């Protein structure tokens, strides 16, 4: 099951996203979400597609989903402002509760454009038989301190993950692509009750890897995180004219 996190308010992209959701912005000839979905669907490795939205933008996603050839379920988390947002981890649990999900989950942020396929990550997770994350090397210590930093053991075993560390334990950053086994997805409610941070999805990884075996696959390409107007313009220039 694919779950796309799209309940943020993208305040750093105003005025573009003041009344329109960031994941439905166009990059080249397609929306950000369509880039992600076409990749996953091409591998035929997901048996369902779920987008979790806030209430403010839910209608935009519902209209988009109604016209889409894939069967997409939109979940409205009921929030209407950035100040009242549930946070990514609570949004995941909200979707699980609303839809009665009891399955392996591929969870991705809906505001990233990739120059590689996620197919290899799905196959990696299936081979490992555990929950998994991805990682990429970041040389800049200032960026490390604003990211989720992974500590690794033998054979890609994830030993720990720390969000925005003052003293990073490695140069491995964890982007917002996560695979949770059915057994681990069932522990998310416990994580929230145990005080796991709920705003950043990496906080759930930090909690989970101390209780279940997890592995980390090195990212095979680059991702474009659309966080502000400048980064959106950069992606637009990079993907201009590309049709996929």
C-alpha positions, 0 to 999 in steps of 0.5 A: 500500500502506498501512502503519500503524505500531503497534509502540509501547508507549504507556507514557505512557497506562498503565494503559490501555495496559499490556496493550492497544495504543493504536491499538485504543482506542475513540474514539466508536464505533470504534477509532483504527485503524478511523477511519483505515482507513475513511477510506483505504478510502472512497477506494479508493486503497490496494491493501493494508493492513498493521499492524506491531505488537510481539510483546506486542500482536500477538495483539490486532491479529491478533484485530481483523484476523481480524474485520475486513471489510478484508483486513489483514495484521499483522506482528509485529516480535518485540519485547516491551518498550519498551527493545528496540523496533526504532524506526519506521524499522526497523519499516518496513524489517522489514515490507518484508522480511517481506512482500517489498513493492515498491510505493508506500507510504503510512505513517501512525502508528496513534495519530492521529485526524483531522478530515479525509480523507487522500484529498487527500494521496494525490492530492497525492502522485500529482500531484507524482509524488514522495515527500511529507509533510504540514505544519501551522503551529505558532506555539509555539516550545516545541512546535516544539523537540519536533517535526519541523520542515520547511524549504520551498522553491518550490512546496512543495519540502521542503528539509530536516527536523530532529527536535527542533531547538534553533533551528527553521528555520520554523514548519512541523511534520511530522505522521506521515503519509508517502508514499514512492514505490516507488523511495524505499521501496527506499532505506530499507535504505541510510538505516539503514546510513548512520546515519539515526535509526531511532526517529522516522519523521521521521528517514527524511524528513530523510535522504530529502529530501537524496537525492530530491525531496520535497514537503510539503502543508499539512494541511487540518484538525486531528489529535489525537495521543493521547500521554497520558491527558489527550489521549485524554480530549480526543479522547473528548469531541470525538468522543463520539456521532460515528458514521462 
